[in-house]
Amino acid sequence: MKPRFTLVLLGALLLMAAGAAFALFALREQALEAGPAIEDQRITVAPGSSLRTVFMQLHDKGLLTHPRLFELYLRYAHPATRGGLPAIKKGRYRFPPGLKPLDILEQLQQGKVILEQFTLVEGWSFAQVRAALDALPVVEHTLTSKSDADVMDALNQDGEFPEGQFAPDTYRFAEDTPDKEILQLAYEAQQRNLEKAWQGREQGLPLTSPDQALILASVVEKETGLASERPRIAGVFLNRLRKGMRLQSDPTVIYGIRDHYDGNIRTRDLRTDTPYNTYTRTGLPPTPIAMPGKEAIWAVLHPERTDALFFVAIGDGSGGHYFSASLAEHNKAVRRYLDRLRHTTPLATAVPTPTP
């Protein structure tokens, strides 16, 4: 080979190598170049979307300046993806401005989607839980037309009554998560809460099982909205159980008449016998009447030591109650409550009657 030709060939090879190096450098640089977006942007990655389609979405949102070049970089230059494109996960994503393309890709690979949330409120009934879940547009609805029994069967809890079995809390999840999965989380959380509290319970309580503790906790949950009162109210109910007294809890009566409750509880309601009427029946109701939170469960298993056997609302707007150890003292407190109520409530409105 002639020296001149050799030099020309070597020069050409050097130029090609330099060009290739420059191209790789350019591809790498654009992979680190943030797009022009100036505010948070959201995209939805549909199931089965190709990476190229998603890159065009990112480009349209101002998050990716050179989608085709970035794809080439991933195919031929990026050490982690060379030879093929990475898999990404479906869902809704939120990207702040200034993110590098590789950072965006990492979120897509890891499925760091926007998390929705559902709050199960303390004291809700199972019917309220289901209605709230059914109203969530971001949930995949698989249970809407099913009966309560079918819902529990779907959770592998065939035959279990659902009331009280789901923990009040805020649950975070990805869009299109099935409602069944959210309920499963709440169910498992409540069982953990109950088991932990039961294992650490005080001794000598007139409760023989975690189920009984859950039932009483649901009554305590419905009797007061004040966290500070729960242990004392639990103490009152436990005192009554020890003495064989009826609990005489209005929320249990309301739960028993449910669809017939119009917002007022009347004397005839207290006298109408149902399995849940603790004015006509001794002992605990047959099931919980609401979803008790951890604090209500804890209060029942760690009650305040008190000689009180009665309580009635103070009626001053605080949500508090007046506690009494004797019927005579309690009836005085009831009369004070009724007097206060008459000054603030139209006469047509039904009011509670003194405890028999």
C-alpha positions in Angstrom: 0.0 0.0 0.0 1.4 3.4 -1.0 2.3 5.7 1.9 0.1 8.5 0.5 -3.0 6.2 0.3 -2.3 4.9 3.8 -2.3 8.4 5.2 -5.5 9.3 3.5 -7.2 6.2 4.8 -5.9 6.8 8.3 -7.1 10.4 8.2 -10.6 9.2 7.0 -10.8 6.7 9.8 -9.8 9.3 12.3 -12.4 11.7 11.0 -15.0 8.9 11.2 -14.0 8.1 14.7 -14.1 11.8 15.6 -17.5 12.1 14.0 -18.8 9.1 15.9 -17.4 10.4 19.1 -19.0 13.8 18.5 -22.4 12.1 17.7 -22.3 10.1 20.9 -21.3 13.2 22.9 -24.2 15.1 21.3 -26.6 12.3 22.1 -25.4 12.1 25.7 -25.7 15.9 26.1 -29.3 16.0 24.9 -30.1 13.2 27.3 -29.1 15.6 30.1 -30.8 18.6 28.7 -34.0 19.6 30.5 -37.1 20.5 28.4 -38.6 24.0 28.2 -41.6 23.3 30.5 -42.0 26.0 33.2 -44.6 24.3 35.4 -45.6 20.8 36.5 -46.9 18.6 33.8 -49.0 15.5 33.9 -49.2 12.6 31.4 -51.0 9.3 31.4 -49.2 6.2 30.2 -51.9 3.9 28.9 -51.4 0.1 29.1 -49.3 -1.1 26.3 -48.0 2.3 25.3 -44.7 2.3 23.3 -41.8 4.3 24.6 -41.9 6.3 21.4 -45.5 7.3 22.0 -44.7 8.4 25.6 -41.7 10.4 24.4 -43.9 12.3 22.0 -46.3 13.0 24.9 -43.3 14.3 26.9 -42.3 16.4 23.9 -45.8 17.9 23.6 -45.7 18.9 27.3 -42.4 20.6 26.9 -40.6 18.0 29.0 -38.4 16.5 26.3 -36.8 18.6 23.6 -35.5 15.9 21.2 -37.6 12.7 21.6 -36.0 10.9 18.6 -32.5 11.7 19.6 -33.2 10.5 23.1 -34.5 7.3 21.8 -31.3 6.8 19.7 -29.2 7.5 22.7 -31.0 4.8 24.7 -30.7 2.3 21.9 -27.0 2.9 21.0 -25.2 4.9 23.6 -26.7 4.6 27.1 -24.8 1.8 29.0 -27.9 0.6 30.8 -30.2 0.3 27.8 -27.8 -0.2 24.9 -29.3 -2.8 22.5 -32.9 -2.2 23.5 -35.5 0.1 25.0 -36.5 -0.2 28.7 -39.9 -1.2 29.9 -42.1 1.4 31.5 -45.2 1.2 33.7 -48.7 2.5 33.1 -50.3 5.2 35.2 -50.6 8.9 35.7 -47.3 10.8 36.2 -46.5 14.3 37.4 -43.2 15.8 36.3 -41.8 19.1 37.6 -40.0 21.4 35.1 -36.2 21.1 34.9 -36.1 17.3 35.0 -33.5 15.6 32.9 -34.8 13.1 30.3 -32.9 10.3 32.1 -34.6 11.2 35.4 -38.0 11.2 33.7 -37.2 7.8 32.3 -36.3 6.5 35.7 -39.7 7.5 37.1 -41.4 5.8 34.2 -39.4 2.6 34.7 -40.0 2.5 38.5 -43.7 3.4 38.2 -43.5 6.5 40.4 -47.1 7.4 39.5 -49.3 10.1 41.1 -50.9 8.6 44.2 -54.6 9.1 44.8 -56.0 8.9 48.2 -59.1 7.6 50.0 -60.0 8.5 53.6 -62.1 6.1 55.6 -63.6 8.3 58.4 -63.9 7.1 62.0 -67.5 6.2 62.8 -68.5 5.5 59.2 -70.8 2.6 58.5 -69.9 0.0 55.9 -72.7 1.5 53.7 -70.9 4.9 53.9 -67.6 3.3 53.1 -69.0 1.7 50.0 -70.8 4.8 48.9 -67.6 6.9 49.2 -65.5 4.3 47.3 -68.2 4.1 44.5 -68.0 7.9 44.1 -64.2 7.9 43.5 -63.6 8.3 39.8 -60.0 7.2 40.0 -60.8 3.7 41.3 -61.5 0.6 39.2 -65.0 -0.3 40.3 -65.4 -4.1 40.7 -67.7 -4.3 43.7 -70.4 -1.7 43.0 -73.2 -4.1 42.1 -72.3 -6.7 44.7 -74.0 -7.4 48.0 -72.1 -6.9 51.3 -71.8 -10.6 51.5 -70.3 -10.8 48.0 -67.8 -8.1 48.9 -66.6 -10.0 51.9 -66.4 -13.1 49.8 -64.2 -11.2 47.3 -61.9 -10.4 50.2 -61.7 -14.1 51.1 -63.8 -13.4 54.3 -66.8 -15.5 53.4 -69.5 -15.2 56.0 -68.0 -12.4 58.0 -70.2 -9.4 58.8 -68.4 -6.3 57.3 -69.4 -3.7 59.9 -66.4 -2.5 61.9 -63.9 -4.6 60.1 -62.1 -1.8 58.2 -59.6 0.6 59.7 -60.3 4.3 59.5 -57.3 5.9 57.8 -56.1 7.6 54.6 -55.1 5.1 52.0 -52.9 6.1 49.0 -52.9 4.2 45.8 -52.3 4.5 42.0 -55.1 5.4 39.6 -57.3 2.6 38.5 -56.5 0.5 41.6 -59.4 -1.9 42.1 -61.7 -1.0 44.9 -61.2 -4.5 46.2 -57.5 -3.8 46.8 -58.3 -0.7 48.8 -60.8 -2.5 51.0 -58.3 -5.3 51.5 -55.7 -2.8 52.8 -58.3 -1.4 55.2 -59.4 -4.8 56.3 -55.9 -6.1 57.0 -55.1 -2.8 58.9 -58.1 -3.2 61.2 -57.2 -6.8 62.0 -53.7 -5.7 62.9 -55.0 -2.9 65.0 -57.4 -5.1 66.9 -54.9 -8.0 67.5 -52.2 -5.6 68.7 -54.6 -3.9 71.1 -56.1 -7.1 72.3 -52.6 -8.6 73.1 -51.8 -5.5 75.2 -55.2 -5.2 76.9 -55.7 -4.6 80.6 -56.7 -7.7 82.7 -60.1 -8.1 84.3 -62.2 -6.6 81.5 -65.7 -8.1 81.0 -64.8 -8.9 77.4 -64.0 -12.4 76.3 -62.8 -11.9 72.7 -61.4 -9.4 70.3 -64.7 -9.4 68.5 -66.4 -8.1 71.7 -63.8 -5.4 72.0 -64.4 -4.3 68.4 -68.2 -4.2 69.0 -67.9 -2.0 72.1 -65.2 0.2 70.4 -67.7 0.9 67.6 -70.3 2.1 70.2 -67.7 4.3 71.9 -66.7 5.7 68.6 -70.3 6.7 67.8 -71.0 8.1 71.3 -68.5 10.9 71.3 -66.4 12.9 68.9 -64.0 13.9 71.7 -60.9 11.8 71.8 -60.4 12.7 75.5 -63.7 11.2 76.4 -63.4 7.8 74.8 -61.6 6.1 77.8 -64.2 7.4 80.3 -67.2 6.4 78.1 -65.6 3.0 77.6 -65.2 2.8 81.4 -68.9 3.6 81.9 -70.0 0.9 79.4 -67.7 -1.7 81.0 -69.0 -0.8 84.4 -72.6 -1.4 83.2 -71.6 -4.7 81.6 -70.0 -5.9 84.9 -73.3 -5.0 86.7 -75.5 -6.6 84.1 -77.0 -3.3 83.3 -78.2 -2.5 79.8 -75.9 -0.2 77.8 -78.7 2.1 76.8 -76.8 3.6 73.9 -78.7 5.7 71.4 -76.3 5.0 68.4 -77.1 1.2 68.7 -80.8 2.0 68.5 -80.2 4.2 65.5 -78.2 1.4 63.8 -81.1 -1.0 64.5 -83.7 1.1 62.8 -81.3 2.5 60.1 -83.5 3.4 57.1 -86.3 4.5 59.4 -84.1 7.0 61.2 -85.0 10.5 60.2 -82.5 12.4 62.3 -84.5 12.3 65.5 -84.6 9.5 68.1 -87.9 9.2 69.9 -89.2 7.4 72.9 -90.9 4.9 70.7 -87.6 4.1 69.0 -86.0 3.4 72.4 -88.9 1.0 73.2 -89.0 -0.8 69.8 -87.0 -4.0 70.1 -84.4 -4.8 67.6 -81.2 -7.0 67.9 -79.3 -3.7 68.3 -81.6 -1.9 70.8 -79.5 -1.8 74.0 -82.4 -0.2 75.8 -84.5 -3.4 75.4 -81.6 -6.0 75.4 -78.8 -6.7 77.8 -75.2 -7.0 76.8 -73.4 -6.0 73.6 -75.1 -5.6 70.2 -74.6 -8.6 67.9 -72.1 -6.8 65.7 -70.2 -3.5 65.5 -72.3 -0.6 64.5 -69.5 1.5 62.8 -65.8 1.5 61.9 -63.9 2.3 65.1 -60.5 3.8 64.9 -57.4 2.7 66.8 -58.0 5.2 69.6 -61.5 3.8 70.3 -60.3 0.2 70.3 -57.4 1.3 72.7 -59.9 3.1 75.0 -62.1 0.0 75.3 -59.1 -2.2 76.2 -57.5 0.5 78.5 -60.6 2.2 80.0 -60.5 5.0 82.5 -61.2 3.9 86.0 -64.4 5.5 87.0 -67.4 4.9 89.2 -69.7 6.6 86.6 -72.6 4.5 85.3 -74.4 7.2 83.2 -73.5 10.1 80.9 -75.5 12.6 78.9 -74.5 15.4 76.6 -73.8 18.8 78.2 -75.4 20.5 75.3 -73.2 23.6 75.3 -71.8 22.9 71.8 -68.5 21.4 73.0 -69.6 17.8 72.3 -68.8 16.9 75.9 -70.8 14.8 78.3 -71.7 15.0 82.0 -70.9 11.7 83.8 -72.8 10.5 86.9 -72.4 7.6 89.3 -76.1 7.6 90.4 -79.4 7.6 88.6 -80.6 10.7 90.7 -77.5 12.7 89.7 -77.9 11.5 86.1 -81.6 12.6 85.9 -80.6 16.0 87.1 -78.0 16.2 84.4 -80.6 15.1 81.8 -83.0 17.8 83.0 -80.3 20.4 82.7 -79.6 19.2 79.2 -83.3 19.3 78.2 -83.7 22.8 79.6 -80.7 24.0 77.6 -82.0 22.2 74.5 -85.4 23.8 74.8 -83.8 27.3 74.6 -82.0 26.4 71.4 -84.3 23.9 69.7 -87.8 24.3 68.2 -90.4 22.6 70.4 -91.4 20.3 67.5 -88.0 18.6 67.6 -87.8 15.4 69.5 -85.4 15.3 72.4 -84.0 12.5 74.5 -85.9 11.3 77.5 -84.3 10.7 81.0 -82.8 7.2 81.5 -85.4 4.9 83.1 
